[in-house]
Amino acid sequence: MVFLKQLLLLGAKLENCNLNLINVLEHLCQLSFSKWSHRMLGIAGSPKLDVYETDFGWGKPKLSEVVQLDPQLMSLSDCRDKEDGIIEVGVALGRTQIHKFNTILEELLANIAVCD
């Protein structure tokens, strides 16, 4: 019975420490984010992972997709049809935002093609 009481006390202390740690981390994140005047962009993945060449025993994948929920995140992956450095870029945007994104991207790509 004493062991059970000690175990419950230890559990309560650990839970309290865990909650305190979470509060400290949340506070630090808020302080950090409030100091930044610019937006952050996260990129997940890498074309060097070579997803389409990976075989886990059931064959190589025919399609690889990255699920995105945050519009500030972007994914980069290799392309199934390997050509000179082609990569797939994934973004999660609304209809209006994706239209603007496509317009800007097409202009940038046209400028790159002219300089090439």
N, CA, C and O atoms as a MOPAC input file, in Angstrom:
PM7 MOZYME 1SCF
protein

 N      0.82000 1    -1.19400 1     0.00000 1
 C      0.00000 1     0.00000 1     0.00000 1
 C      0.86800 1     1.26500 1     0.00000 1
 O      0.53300 1     2.25700 1    -0.64600 1
 N      1.97400 1     1.21600 1     0.72500 1
 C      2.88300 1     2.35400 1     0.77900 1
 C      3.49200 1     2.59200 1    -0.60200 1
 O      3.64200 1     3.73200 1    -1.04100 1
 N      3.83700 1     1.50000 1    -1.27500 1
 C      4.41500 1     1.61100 1    -2.61400 1
 C      3.44100 1     2.29600 1    -3.57000 1
 O      3.84500 1     3.12600 1    -4.38400 1
 N      2.17100 1     1.95000 1    -3.47000 1
 C      1.15100 1     2.54400 1    -4.33400 1
 C      1.02800 1     4.04200 1    -4.06900 1
 O      0.91700 1     4.82900 1    -5.00900 1
 N      1.04500 1     4.44500 1    -2.79200 1
 C      0.97000 1     5.87100 1    -2.45100 1
 C      2.18500 1     6.62200 1    -3.00200 1
 O      2.05400 1     7.71500 1    -3.55400 1
 N      3.36100 1     6.02400 1    -2.84400 1
 C      4.57200 1     6.66400 1    -3.35400 1
 C      4.53100 1     6.77700 1    -4.87700 1
 O      4.96100 1     7.77700 1    -5.45000 1
 N      4.01400 1     5.75200 1    -5.50800 1
 C      3.89000 1     5.76600 1    -6.95900 1
 C      2.93100 1     6.86600 1    -7.41000 1
 O      3.20300 1     7.56000 1    -8.38900 1
 N      1.81500 1     7.02900 1    -6.70400 1
 C      0.85600 1     8.08400 1    -7.03600 1
 C      1.45500 1     9.46800 1    -6.81000 1
 O      1.24100 1    10.37400 1    -7.61600 1
 N      2.20300 1     9.64000 1    -5.71900 1
 C      2.86200 1    10.92100 1    -5.45400 1
 C      3.89600 1    11.23300 1    -6.53500 1
 O      3.98400 1    12.36400 1    -7.01300 1
 N      4.66600 1    10.23100 1    -6.91100 1
 C      5.66200 1    10.41900 1    -7.96000 1
 C      4.97900 1    10.78500 1    -9.28000 1
 O      5.44100 1    11.67200 1    -9.99800 1
 N      3.88700 1    10.10500 1    -9.59100 1
 C      3.13600 1    10.40900 1   -10.81100 1
 C      2.62000 1    11.83500 1   -10.80600 1
 O      2.68000 1    12.51700 1   -11.82900 1
 N      2.10900 1    12.29800 1    -9.66400 1
 C      1.60000 1    13.66900 1    -9.56000 1
 C      2.72700 1    14.67700 1    -9.74600 1
 O      2.54900 1    15.69100 1   -10.42000 1
 N      3.89200 1    14.40200 1    -9.14900 1
 C      5.02500 1    15.31600 1    -9.30600 1
 C      5.50500 1    15.35900 1   -10.75900 1
 O      5.80200 1    16.42900 1   -11.29000 1
 N      5.57600 1    14.19800 1   -11.38800 1
 C      5.99300 1    14.16000 1   -12.79200 1
 C      4.99800 1    14.90000 1   -13.68300 1
 O      5.39300 1    15.61900 1   -14.60100 1
 N      3.72100 1    14.72100 1   -13.41000 1
 C      2.70600 1    15.42500 1   -14.19800 1
 C      2.83700 1    16.92700 1   -14.00500 1
 O      2.70800 1    17.68800 1   -14.96400 1
 N      3.09000 1    17.36300 1   -12.77700 1
 C      3.27000 1    18.78600 1   -12.49000 1
 C      4.49900 1    19.31800 1   -13.21900 1
 O      4.45600 1    20.40400 1   -13.79800 1
 N      5.59700 1    18.55800 1   -13.19400 1
 C      6.80700 1    18.97900 1   -13.91700 1
 C      6.53800 1    19.07000 1   -15.41100 1
 O      6.98200 1    20.00400 1   -16.07900 1
 N      5.80600 1    18.08900 1   -15.92600 1
 C      5.49700 1    18.06900 1   -17.34900 1
 C      4.66900 1    19.29300 1   -17.72300 1
 O      4.93700 1    19.93100 1   -18.74100 1
 N      3.66400 1    19.62900 1   -16.91200 1
 C      2.83500 1    20.80300 1   -17.19200 1
 C      3.66300 1    22.07700 1   -17.10800 1
 O      3.50600 1    22.98000 1   -17.93000 1
 N      4.55400 1    22.15200 1   -16.10600 1
 C      5.41200 1    23.33100 1   -15.98900 1
 C      6.32900 1    23.45700 1   -17.20400 1
 O      6.53200 1    24.55800 1   -17.71600 1
 N      6.87500 1    22.34900 1   -17.66100 1
 C      7.74500 1    22.36700 1   -18.83000 1
 C      6.97600 1    22.82800 1   -20.06700 1
 O      7.48500 1    23.62100 1   -20.85800 1
 N      5.75600 1    22.33100 1   -20.22900 1
 C      4.93200 1    22.74600 1   -21.37200 1
 C      4.64700 1    24.24000 1   -21.29700 1
 O      4.71800 1    24.92800 1   -22.31500 1
 N      4.32800 1    24.75300 1   -20.11500 1
 C      4.06900 1    26.19100 1   -19.95600 1
 C      5.30400 1    27.01800 1   -20.30100 1
 O      5.20000 1    28.05000 1   -20.96400 1
 N      6.46900 1    26.56400 1   -19.84900 1
 C      7.71400 1    27.27900 1   -20.14100 1
 C      7.97400 1    27.28600 1   -21.64600 1
 O      8.32000 1    28.32500 1   -22.20900 1
 N      7.80800 1    26.12900 1   -22.30300 1
 C      8.03500 1    26.05000 1   -23.74800 1
 C      7.06000 1    26.92900 1   -24.52400 1
 O      7.45300 1    27.59700 1   -25.48000 1
 N      5.78600 1    26.93300 1   -24.11600 1
 C      4.80500 1    27.79300 1   -24.78400 1
 C      5.18900 1    29.26100 1   -24.62700 1
 O      5.09300 1    30.03400 1   -25.58000 1
 N      5.61900 1    29.64200 1   -23.43700 1
 C      6.01200 1    31.03000 1   -23.18000 1
 C      7.23300 1    31.41000 1   -24.03000 1
 O      7.27400 1    32.49700 1   -24.60500 1
 N      8.22000 1    30.51700 1   -24.10500 1
 C      9.40400 1    30.79000 1   -24.92400 1
 C      9.04200 1    30.93500 1   -26.39800 1
 O      9.57300 1    31.80400 1   -27.08900 1
 N      8.14300 1    30.09000 1   -26.87400 1
 C      7.71500 1    30.18900 1   -28.27800 1
 C      7.01900 1    31.51400 1   -28.53200 1
 O      7.26700 1    32.16100 1   -29.54900 1
 N      6.14700 1    31.92400 1   -27.61400 1
 C      5.44900 1    33.20200 1   -27.77900 1
 C      6.43500 1    34.36000 1   -27.79900 1
 O      6.29600 1    35.27900 1   -28.60600 1
 N      7.42900 1    34.32300 1   -26.91700 1
 C      8.43900 1    35.38100 1   -26.89900 1
 C      9.23500 1    35.39800 1   -28.19600 1
 O      9.49200 1    36.46200 1   -28.75900 1
 N      9.62200 1    34.22900 1   -28.66400 1
 C     10.40800 1    34.14900 1   -29.89800 1
 C      9.61900 1    34.66400 1   -31.08300 1
 O     10.12800 1    35.45900 1   -31.87200 1
 N      8.36600 1    34.21300 1   -31.21700 1
 C      7.55700 1    34.61300 1   -32.36400 1
 C      7.23200 1    36.10000 1   -32.32600 1
 O      7.11600 1    36.72900 1   -33.37800 1
 N      7.08500 1    36.67100 1   -31.13900 1
 C      6.75100 1    38.09300 1   -31.05300 1
 C      7.94000 1    38.97100 1   -31.45500 1
 O      7.74500 1    40.12500 1   -31.83800 1
 N      9.15600 1    38.45000 1   -31.37400 1
 C     10.35100 1    39.22000 1   -31.73500 1
 C     10.59200 1    39.24800 1   -33.24200 1
 O     11.24800 1    40.15600 1   -33.75200 1
 N     10.06000 1    38.25100 1   -33.95400 1
 C     10.28300 1    38.18700 1   -35.39300 1
 C      9.30300 1    39.08300 1   -36.11300 1
 O      8.09800 1    39.01900 1   -35.87200 1
 N      9.81600 1    39.91300 1   -36.98900 1
 C      8.94800 1    40.82400 1   -37.73200 1
 C      8.56900 1    40.24900 1   -39.09300 1
 O      7.74200 1    40.83000 1   -39.79600 1
 N      9.15100 1    39.13600 1   -39.47000 1
 C      8.84900 1    38.53700 1   -40.76600 1
 C      8.14500 1    37.19700 1   -40.57700 1
 O      8.14800 1    36.63200 1   -39.48300 1
 N      7.55700 1    36.70800 1   -41.62600 1
 C      6.85600 1    35.43100 1   -41.57500 1
 C      7.84100 1    34.28500 1   -41.73500 1
 O      8.87000 1    34.41300 1   -42.39800 1
 N      7.50900 1    33.18700 1   -41.12700 1
 C      8.35100 1    32.00400 1   -41.24300 1
 C      7.82600 1    31.11800 1   -42.36500 1
 O      6.63300 1    31.11900 1   -42.66900 1
 N      8.71200 1    30.38100 1   -42.96100 1
 C      8.34900 1    29.41600 1   -43.98500 1
 C      9.02100 1    28.10000 1   -43.63300 1
 O     10.23300 1    28.05000 1   -43.42100 1
 N      8.24400 1    27.05400 1   -43.57100 1
 C      8.79800 1    25.73700 1   -43.28800 1
 C      8.83000 1    24.89700 1   -44.54900 1
 O      7.89600 1    24.93000 1   -45.35100 1
 N      9.89400 1    24.15300 1   -44.72100 1
 C     10.02100 1    23.26500 1   -45.87100 1
 C     10.23200 1    21.85200 1   -45.34700 1
 O     11.12500 1    21.60400 1   -44.53700 1
 N      9.39600 1    20.92500 1   -45.82100 1
 C      9.49400 1    19.53100 1   -45.39500 1
 C      9.90900 1    18.67400 1   -46.57400 1
 O      9.39400 1    18.83000 1   -47.68100 1
 N     10.82500 1    17.78300 1   -46.33500 1
 C     11.23700 1    16.86800 1   -47.38900 1
 C     12.47000 1    17.34300 1   -48.11000 1
 O     12.98800 1    18.43000 1   -47.85700 1
 N     12.92400 1    16.51100 1   -49.00800 1
 C     14.10500 1    16.82400 1   -49.79800 1
 C     14.09000 1    15.95900 1   -51.04500 1
 O     13.73000 1    14.78300 1   -50.97900 1
 N     14.47600 1    16.52600 1   -52.18200 1
 C     14.55200 1    15.69800 1   -53.38400 1
 C     15.64600 1    14.63500 1   -53.29300 1
 O     15.67600 1    13.70800 1   -54.10300 1
 N     16.53400 1    14.76100 1   -52.32400 1
 C     17.61700 1    13.78500 1   -52.16900 1
 C     17.15800 1    12.51100 1   -51.45600 1
 O     17.92500 1    11.55200 1   -51.36500 1
 N     15.92000 1    12.48500 1   -50.94800 1
 C     15.42500 1    11.28300 1   -50.27700 1
 C     15.18300 1    10.14600 1   -51.26700 1
 O     15.14400 1     8.97900 1   -50.88000 1
 N     15.02100 1    10.48500 1   -52.53000 1
 C     14.85100 1     9.48900 1   -53.58800 1
 C     13.69000 1     8.53800 1   -53.29300 1
 O     13.84600 1     7.31700 1   -53.30800 1
 N     12.52800 1     9.12500 1   -53.02600 1
 C     11.33800 1     8.37600 1   -52.62800 1
 C     10.95200 1     7.32600 1   -53.66100 1
 O     10.61000 1     6.20000 1   -53.30100 1
 N     11.00100 1     7.68000 1   -54.93300 1
 C     10.53700 1     6.76600 1   -55.97700 1
 C     11.48400 1     5.59300 1   -56.21600 1
 O     11.12900 1     4.64800 1   -56.92000 1
 N     12.67000 1     5.64100 1   -55.64600 1
 C     13.60900 1     4.52900 1   -55.76600 1
 C     13.61800 1     3.65200 1   -54.51400 1
 O     14.33900 1     2.65500 1   -54.47100 1
 N     12.83800 1     4.00300 1   -53.50400 1
 C     12.79800 1     3.26500 1   -52.24800 1
 C     11.87500 1     2.06000 1   -52.38600 1
 O     10.75700 1     2.18400 1   -52.88600 1
 N     12.33700 1     0.90600 1   -51.94700 1
 C     11.53000 1    -0.31000 1   -52.00100 1
 C     11.52900 1    -0.93600 1   -50.60900 1
 O     12.56300 1    -1.39900 1   -50.12800 1
 N     10.35400 1    -0.94600 1   -49.96300 1
 C     10.23400 1    -1.52200 1   -48.62400 1
 C      9.80200 1    -2.98900 1   -48.67200 1
 O      9.41500 1    -3.55500 1   -47.64900 1
 N      9.86800 1    -3.60400 1   -49.85200 1
 C      9.51400 1    -5.00600 1   -49.96500 1
 C      8.24700 1    -5.24000 1   -50.76700 1
 O      7.97900 1    -6.37600 1   -51.15800 1
 N      7.47500 1    -4.22800 1   -51.01800 1
 C      6.25100 1    -4.38400 1   -51.81500 1
 C      6.34600 1    -3.63200 1   -53.13900 1
 O      5.33200 1    -3.39200 1   -53.79500 1
 N      7.55200 1    -3.26500 1   -53.52600 1
 C      7.77400 1    -2.57900 1   -54.79400 1
 C      7.96300 1    -1.08700 1   -54.60700 1
 O      7.68200 1    -0.53400 1   -53.54400 1
 N      8.44000 1    -0.45200 1   -55.65300 1
 C      8.65900 1     0.99500 1   -55.61300 1
 C      7.33000 1     1.72300 1   -55.75400 1
 O      6.44100 1     1.23800 1   -56.45400 1
 N      7.17200 1     2.87800 1   -55.10500 1
 C      5.89800 1     3.60500 1   -55.18700 1
 C      5.64600 1     4.16100 1   -56.58500 1
 O      6.56900 1     4.56400 1   -57.29300 1
 N      4.38100 1     4.17000 1   -56.95500 1
 C      3.97900 1     4.77300 1   -58.22500 1
 C      3.65100 1     6.24800 1   -58.03000 1
 O      3.72200 1     7.03800 1   -58.97100 1
 N      3.28600 1     6.61900 1   -56.78600 1
 C      2.93100 1     8.00000 1   -56.47800 1
 C      3.33000 1     8.30600 1   -55.04600 1
 O      3.13900 1     7.47800 1   -54.15400 1
 N      3.87200 1     9.46900 1   -54.82500 1
 C      4.22900 1     9.92900 1   -53.48300 1
 C      3.60800 1    11.29900 1   -53.26900 1
 O      3.84000 1    12.21900 1   -54.05400 1
 N      2.82500 1    11.43900 1   -52.21400 1
 C      2.15900 1    12.70500 1   -51.90800 1
 C      2.48500 1    13.10500 1   -50.47800 1
 O      2.64000 1    12.24400 1   -49.61100 1
 N      2.59000 1    14.39500 1   -50.22800 1
 C      2.81300 1    14.92000 1   -48.88700 1
 C      1.53600 1    15.62400 1   -48.45800 1
 O      1.06500 1    16.52700 1   -49.14900 1
 N      0.96700 1    15.22000 1   -47.32500 1
 C     -0.25000 1    15.84500 1   -46.81500 1
 C      0.14000 1    17.12100 1   -46.09300 1
 O      1.01400 1    17.11200 1   -45.22600 1
 N     -0.51200 1    18.22000 1   -46.45500 1
 C     -0.19800 1    19.50800 1   -45.84400 1
 C     -1.46100 1    20.14500 1   -45.29500 1
 O     -2.51100 1    20.12900 1   -45.93700 1
 N     -1.34600 1    20.70300 1   -44.10400 1
 C     -2.46900 1    21.38300 1   -43.48300 1
 C     -2.19400 1    22.85900 1   -43.26800 1
 O     -3.12800 1    23.65000 1   -43.13400 1
 N     -0.94700 1    23.23400 1   -43.23400 1
 C     -0.55300 1    24.60200 1   -42.92300 1
 C     -0.15200 1    25.32700 1   -44.20200 1
 O      0.74100 1    24.86900 1   -44.91400 1
 N     -0.80500 1    26.46300 1   -44.50700 1
 C     -0.46400 1    27.17900 1   -45.73800 1
 C      0.92600 1    27.81100 1   -45.72100 1
 O      1.38800 1    28.29700 1   -46.75400 1
 N      1.59900 1    27.81400 1   -44.58000 1
 C      2.94400 1    28.37600 1   -44.51700 1
 C      4.01600 1    27.30400 1   -44.72700 1
 O      5.20900 1    27.58700 1   -44.62000 1
 N      3.59300 1    26.08400 1   -45.02300 1
 C      4.55300 1    25.01300 1   -45.24100 1
 C      4.63500 1    24.65300 1   -46.71400 1
 O      3.68500 1    24.84700 1   -47.47300 1
 N      5.76400 1    24.13800 1   -47.09400 1
 C      6.01800 1    23.75300 1   -48.47900 1
 C      6.75300 1    22.41400 1   -48.44800 1
 O      7.55200 1    22.16500 1   -47.54500 1
 N      6.48800 1    21.56300 1   -49.41800 1
 C      7.20900 1    20.29100 1   -49.48100 1
 C      7.99800 1    20.20800 1   -50.77900 1
 O      7.56300 1    20.69800 1   -51.82100 1
 N      9.15000 1    19.58700 1   -50.70100 1
 C     10.00100 1    19.35000 1   -51.86500 1
 C     10.25800 1    17.85200 1   -51.95700 1
 O     10.58800 1    17.21900 1   -50.95400 1
 N     10.11100 1    17.28700 1   -53.13300 1
 C     10.41800 1    15.87000 1   -53.31300 1
 C     10.91600 1    15.63000 1   -54.72800 1
 O     10.78600 1    16.47700 1   -55.61200 1
 N     11.48800 1    14.45700 1   -54.91300 1
 C     11.97300 1    14.13000 1   -56.25000 1
 C     10.79300 1    13.80400 1   -57.16100 1
 O      9.69300 1    13.50900 1   -56.69400 1
 N     11.03600 1    13.86000 1   -58.43200 1
 C     10.00400 1    13.60500 1   -59.43200 1
 C     10.08000 1    12.13900 1   -59.85600 1
 O     11.16800 1    11.56900 1   -59.93800 1
 N      8.93900 1    11.53900 1   -60.12200 1
 C      8.91900 1    10.13300 1   -60.53100 1
 C      9.66800 1     9.93300 1   -61.84800 1
 O     10.48400 1     9.02100 1   -61.97900 1
 N      9.38200 1    10.79000 1   -62.80900 1
 C     10.07100 1    10.72600 1   -64.09900 1
 C     11.34300 1    11.55900 1   -63.99900 1
 O     11.32400 1    12.77600 1   -64.18500 1
 N     12.43900 1    10.88500 1   -63.70300 1
 C     13.69600 1    11.59400 1   -63.45600 1
 C     14.20000 1    12.26500 1   -64.72400 1
 O     14.40900 1    11.62000 1   -65.75100 1
 N     14.38700 1    13.55600 1   -64.62900 1
 C     15.03900 1    14.32200 1   -65.68200 1
 C     16.05300 1    15.21000 1   -64.99100 1
 O     16.28800 1    15.05100 1   -63.79300 1
 N     16.64300 1    16.11100 1   -65.68700 1
 C     17.72100 1    16.94300 1   -65.15500 1
 C     17.25800 1    17.81900 1   -63.99500 1
 O     16.83200 1    18.95600 1   -64.20000 1
 N     17.34400 1    17.28900 1   -62.78500 1
 C     17.09100 1    18.08200 1   -61.59600 1
 C     15.65700 1    18.50900 1   -61.36800 1
 O     15.42500 1    19.47400 1   -60.63900 1
 N     14.68200 1    17.83400 1   -61.96000 1
 C     13.28500 1    18.22200 1   -61.76600 1
 C     12.83400 1    17.78500 1   -60.37800 1
 O     13.09900 1    16.65800 1   -59.96000 1
 N     12.15400 1    18.67500 1   -59.66800 1
 C     11.61100 1    18.36400 1   -58.34900 1
 C     10.13000 1    18.71500 1   -58.31800 1
 O      9.65600 1    19.52700 1   -59.11300 1
 N      9.40400 1    18.09100 1   -57.38800 1
 C      8.00300 1    18.40900 1   -57.15800 1
 C      7.92700 1    19.34300 1   -55.95700 1
 O      8.55500 1    19.09600 1   -54.92700 1
 N      7.15700 1    20.40900 1   -56.09300 1
 C      6.96800 1    21.37600 1   -55.01600 1
 C      5.50800 1    21.32100 1   -54.61200 1
 O      4.62400 1    21.45100 1   -55.45900 1
 N      5.24500 1    21.12900 1   -53.32400 1
 C      3.87100 1    21.06400 1   -52.83100 1
 C      3.55500 1    22.24100 1   -51.93100 1
 O      4.33000 1    22.57200 1   -51.03500 1
 N      2.41300 1    22.87300 1   -52.17000 1
 C      1.93800 1    23.96300 1   -51.31900 1
 C      0.46100 1    23.73100 1   -51.02400 1
 O     -0.24000 1    23.09600 1   -51.81200 1
 N     -0.00900 1    24.24000 1   -49.89800 1
 C     -1.41800 1    24.14600 1   -49.52800 1
 C     -1.96900 1    25.56100 1   -49.44000 1
 O     -1.73100 1    26.26600 1   -48.46000 1
 N     -2.70200 1    25.97300 1   -50.46300 1
 C     -3.23600 1    27.33000 1   -50.51900 1
 C     -4.70000 1    27.29000 1   -50.93000 1
 O     -5.17500 1    26.30500 1   -51.49600 1
 N     -5.40200 1    28.36900 1   -50.63900 1
 C     -6.78400 1    28.51200 1   -51.08500 1
 C     -6.83800 1    28.78600 1   -52.58000 1
 O     -5.80700 1    29.01800 1   -53.21000 1
 N     -8.04000 1    28.75900 1   -53.14900 1
 C     -8.21000 1    28.91800 1   -54.59600 1
 C     -7.62400 1    30.23900 1   -55.09600 1
 O     -6.90700 1    30.25000 1   -56.09600 1
 N     -7.91600 1    31.34900 1   -54.41800 1
 C     -7.41100 1    32.65500 1   -54.84300 1
 C     -5.89600 1    32.71900 1   -54.69900 1
 O     -5.19300 1    33.20100 1   -55.58700 1
 N     -5.40800 1    32.22800 1   -53.57200 1
 C     -3.96700 1    32.25300 1   -53.32500 1
 C     -3.21000 1    31.38300 1   -54.32300 1
 O     -2.13400 1    31.76400 1   -54.78500 1
 N     -3.75900 1    30.22400 1   -54.65800 1
 C     -3.05200 1    29.34600 1   -55.59600 1
 C     -3.03200 1    29.96000 1   -56.99000 1
 O     -2.06700 1    29.77100 1   -57.73100 1
 N     -4.08900 1    30.69600 1   -57.36100 1
 C     -4.10400 1    31.37800 1   -58.65600 1
 C     -2.99800 1    32.43900 1   -58.70100 1
 O     -2.26800 1    32.53600 1   -59.68800 1
 N     -2.87900 1    33.23300 1   -57.63000 1
 C     -1.81700 1    34.24200 1   -57.56200 1
 C     -0.44100 1    33.57700 1   -57.56800 1
 O      0.48100 1    34.03400 1   -58.24300 1
 N     -0.31800 1    32.49700 1   -56.80800 1
 C      0.94400 1    31.75200 1   -56.74600 1
 C      1.34200 1    31.25800 1   -58.13500 1
 O      2.49600 1    31.40500 1   -58.53900 1
 N      0.39400 1    30.67400 1   -58.86600 1
 C      0.68000 1    30.16900 1   -60.21700 1
 C      1.10500 1    31.28900 1   -61.15600 1
 O      2.02000 1    31.11300 1   -61.96100 1
 N      0.44200 1    32.44400 1   -61.05500 1
 C      0.78800 1    33.58200 1   -61.90900 1
 C      2.22500 1    34.03000 1   -61.65500 1
 O      2.99900 1    34.22300 1   -62.59200 1
 N      2.56900 1    34.19300 1   -60.38700 1
 C      3.92500 1    34.62500 1   -60.02000 1
 C      4.95100 1    33.57000 1   -60.43400 1
 O      6.00900 1    33.90800 1   -60.96600 1
 N      4.64300 1    32.30200 1   -60.19400 1
 C      5.56400 1    31.22500 1   -60.54300 1
 C      5.80600 1    31.16500 1   -62.05000 1
 O      6.94100 1    30.98600 1   -62.49100 1
 N      4.74700 1    31.31300 1   -62.83700 1
 C      4.90100 1    31.29400 1   -64.29900 1
 C      5.78000 1    32.44900 1   -64.77700 1
 O      6.60000 1    32.27500 1   -65.67900 1
 N      5.60900 1    33.63700 1   -64.16600 1
 C      6.44800 1    34.78400 1   -64.53100 1
 C      7.91100 1    34.51800 1   -64.18500 1
 O      8.80600 1    34.79400 1   -64.98500 1
 N      8.14700 1    33.98100 1   -62.98800 1
 C      9.52000 1    33.68500 1   -62.57000 1
 C     10.15900 1    32.63600 1   -63.47600 1
 O     11.31800 1    32.77200 1   -63.86800 1
 N      9.40500 1    31.59700 1   -63.80400 1
 C      9.94600 1    30.54900 1   -64.67200 1
 C     10.22200 1    31.07600 1   -66.07500 1
 O     11.19400 1    30.66800 1   -66.71000 1
 N      9.37200 1    31.98100 1   -66.56200 1
 C      9.60200 1    32.57700 1   -67.88500 1
 C     10.88600 1    33.39900 1   -67.87500 1
 O     11.65000 1    33.37300 1   -68.84000 1
 N     11.12500 1    34.13200 1   -66.78500 1
 C     12.35300 1    34.92400 1   -66.67100 1
 C     13.58900 1    34.03100 1   -66.59800 1
 O     14.63300 1    34.36200 1   -67.16000 1
 N     13.47000 1    32.90900 1   -65.91200 1
 C     14.60100 1    31.97800 1   -65.82100 1
 C     14.90000 1    31.39600 1   -67.19200 1
 O     16.06100 1    31.27800 1   -67.58300 1
 N     13.85200 1    31.03200 1   -67.92400 1
 C     14.03500 1    30.44000 1   -69.25500 1
 C     14.68500 1    31.43300 1   -70.20900 1
 O     15.48100 1    31.03900 1   -71.06200 1
 N     14.35300 1    32.73300 1   -70.07400 1
 C     14.94400 1    33.76200 1   -70.93300 1
 C     16.42400 1    33.92000 1   -70.62000 1
 O     17.23200 1    34.11500 1   -71.52800 1
 N     16.78800 1    33.83600 1   -69.34100 1
 C     18.18500 1    34.00800 1   -68.93200 1
 C     19.03700 1    32.79400 1   -69.25800 1
 O     20.26200 1    32.89800 1   -69.31100 1
 N     18.42600 1    31.67000 1   -69.47300 1
 C     19.15800 1    30.41400 1   -69.68000 1
 C     19.86100 1    30.33700 1   -70.96800 1
 O     20.51100 1    29.33300 1   -71.25800 1

